[in-house]
Amino acid sequence: MNIAPKRTEKNDWMSDLLARKGYYVSGHSNFSERLGLPKDVVVVIRHFRLYVSTLPEVILLTLEWKNGFKDGTTSGIQTSEAFKDIQKVFPSLHILSFSPDAGQFELDTMGLMNGRKLREWFSSIDNRYLTNQGRVKPINVSSNDGFADWTRANLTPECVINDFDGLLCPTKQLPGVLIELKRPKQDIRYWSPYRNDRGNYQSVASIAKDTGLENRTIAYNIDNQAIVALHKDVVWNAIDQSLHSYYCVLPSQEAIAVPLENRFILKELQSRN
């Protein structure tokens, strides 16, 4: 029997804080509104990278329309200031609209297409995206939205697919920031990035380096808004087979500030997980 996957809960005090500070927060209603969309349209920035590659081949702005969508919605989004802002950072950004059951799609201004056409598009970028299609995961693993379900069933497991949780685009005065959010149940002071997630961290590190963005991972506890753990520049060290980062526990407001204040001392950390 097929059981519908649990949906990942993204809206909480940290995502609200990021949105108030001007970040584009995947899955947050503020992101939808800044694009001129209804609040219930779920907007996520995603990147895709085959394991054999060093940089992501695909970056998508995905839009999940709860009540369906009409052909031609993409053109209006492309004229929004928010989209232009993000596109300056990611010139190859594509817009993908889809219905909740992922039965129909609109990619950029190519018109409506079915799942087969979308698979062909991925294959046109690199045919390895369709090698050994479908990924098997336990049913208790949560899913972000219907498109995440579609990728599990239709793309190779030999690729990294990850969301940008928070993006602050650069200005003439300040650098931009990529933020990966982690919400462990354990005390954040004793948490470190998981080695099993190294593919995601490698992709984010490559993107941050290529675009000149700061690379921050923030771990926070849902019941403690006072402090968070900042892990800056998480990178994979092949020699000791672990993730390394620069680590500090600091007030939540300060962890997302640009620039970071020099009074917070970041110490090098080797992953314990």
N, C-alpha and C positions, 0 to 999 in steps of 0.2 A: 504494500500500500504506500503510495506517495504522500508524504506529509509536507505541507507548505513550510518553507524555512522561516524561522524566526527573523524578524526585522531588527537590524542593529539600531539601538537607541542612541542618537547623536546629540539631541538638543538637551543641554544641561548648562550649569553656571559657567563652565569654561567656554563653551561655544558661544554663549550669549556675550561673555566678556570680549572675546575676539571680534565678534560682529560689531560691538559698540566701539571698538578701537579701530575700525576701518578695514579689518581683514575680510576677505571673501572666505566664507566658511561652508564647506561642502555639506549639503543637507539642511542648512539653516534657512528659515523663511526670509531673512534679511537679504540673502544672496539672490533669491528669486525676485524680490522687490527691486533690487538695484538693476536687474536686467529688464525691468518693466513687465514682469510675469506675475500671474496670480501667486499668492503665498503658498498654495498647496502644491505647486510644481516643485519637485525635488531636483535641485541642481547640484551636480557633483563634477569636480575636475578629476579626471582619471589619466593614468599613464600606463602604457603597455610596453614590455620589453622581453624579447626572447632571451633565454639564458645565455645563448652564444654571443649576444650583442653587448656592447658597452653602453649604448644610449637607447632610450625608448624610441621605437619607431612610430608610435601613435600616442597623441595626447588628445583626449576628448572632453568636451563639455557636454555631459549627458543631462537630459531633461526628462524626468518621468512625469507624464501628465496623468493625473488621477482620473480625469473625466474624458480622456481621449483628446486628440489634437487634430487640427486641420492642416492640409497641405499648404506650405508657404509660411509657416510660423517662423522659420529660421531667419528670413530676411529682416524682420523687425528687430530681432535680437542683435543682429550684426551691426545695427546702427546705434545701439546703446553705448553710452560712455563706459559702462562697466566692461562690456565685451571688448571694446577698443583698448581699454586699459590692460586687460589680461592678454590680449593678442600681441601687444608690444613685447611682452615677456616670452610668449610662446607663439611665434609667427605661424607655425603649422597647426594651430588649434582648429579642430573640427567640432561642429555642433551635431549632436545626435539626439533627436526626439524619439520617444517610444511610449507605447501604451503599457499599462501595468502588467499585462500578461506577455509583454515583449512579442506580440504577434505582428506588429507593424512598426516600421521605422521611417524616419526622414533624416538623411545624412546631408548636412549643409543644404544646398538648394537643388539636390538631385531628385526631389520628389519622393513619394511614398515607395517603400520597398519591403519585401518580406525577409525572413531570416536567411534564406538561401542567398539572396542578393548581398546581404550584409557579410555573409561568410566569404563570398567572392571578392568583396572589397578588401577584407583583411588578407585574403590570399594574394591579391594584386600587389600588396605591400611586401609580403614575404609568405610564400606558400607553406612555410613551416608552422604558421599559425593554425593550420588545419591538420597537422600531424597528430595522430592518436587523439582525436577529438574527445572532449568530455573529461571532466575531472570529478573524482569521487570524494566526497567529504561526509563526515558523520552528520546525521540529520539535526543534531543539536547545535551545529555551528550556525551562527547568525549570518544574515545576508543583508546588504545595504539596501537593495532595491531589485526590481525585476530584471534590470540589465545585468546585474551581478549574477543572477540565476542563469541568464542566457549565456554569459561567458563560460560558466562552469560546464554547460552542456555542449557548447559549440566550438570552443577554442582549445588548443593544446594545453595540457598541464605543464608543458615545458616553457612557460612564460611567467613573468611577474606582472601582476595587475594590481595596482594600488591607487588609492585616492589621495589627493592633496587635502588634508584636513583644513589647513588654514593657509591662505596666501595673502601677503601684503605686497602690493606692487611697488617698485622703487619710484622715487621722485628725484628731482635734480639735487636735492639736499640730502636725502636719506636712502640707504640701501633697502632692497626688498627682502622679504623673509618667507621661507617655506616652513610650515610647522606640521609636525606629525604628533598627533595626540595619542596618549596611552592612558588607560583608566584601570590600573590594576586594583585588585581587592586588597593586596598587601600594602603595608605602609610604604609610601613612595620614597622614603629615605633609604629603603633597603632594596629598591627595585633597580634593575639595569636592563638594557635592551637585550632581547632574546636572540641568541645565535641562529635559531631556526628561521628568523625573519631577515637574515642577512641580505637576501635578494632584494627585498624592499628598500633596505637601507642603502644598498649599493646603487640602486636606481635613483633614489632621492639625492644621494651625494653627487652622482654624475650630473643630474639636472641642475642642482644648485651651483655646481662649478661652471657648467656651460652657460648659465644665465646670469651669474654673478649674484645670486640670492644667498642670504644667510640660511644655514641648515640647522634647524632646532627641533629636537624631540622633547616634548613636555609630558611628564607623567604626573597625574593628579588623582587625588581621592575624591570621590563624589561627595563625601560628607565633611570635607575640610577645604574651605575656600581661602584659607589664610596663606598656605604655602604650597609650592609645587617643586618638582625636581626637573631642572633643566639639563638636558644632555645635548651639548652643542657639537656639531660636526661628527656624527656617528659614522665610523668607517670600519671596514673589515680589514683585519690584519691576518694575512695568510700565514705568517710565520708561527704565531701562537694560536691560530684558528679561533680567534675571538673578535668581538667588536670593541672598538676603543672610542671613547668620547671625552669631552671636557664637561665636568659635572659640578653642579652647585644646587643647593636647596635655597630658595629665595621666595619672597612674596609673589603671589600670582601676577599682580599688576606689573611687576618689574621683569618677569620672565618673558613677557611679550612686547616690552618696550623697545623702541628703536631710537637711538642705539642703546645697547646694554650699558648700564653704568659700570664704570671701572672699579667701584668699591666692592663688587661681588667677585670673589676669587674662584675661578674655575679650575678644578683639579682634574688631572688625567685619570680616567677610570677604565679598567678592563672589565668586560661583561662577566657577571657572575652566573647568568642564567644559561 
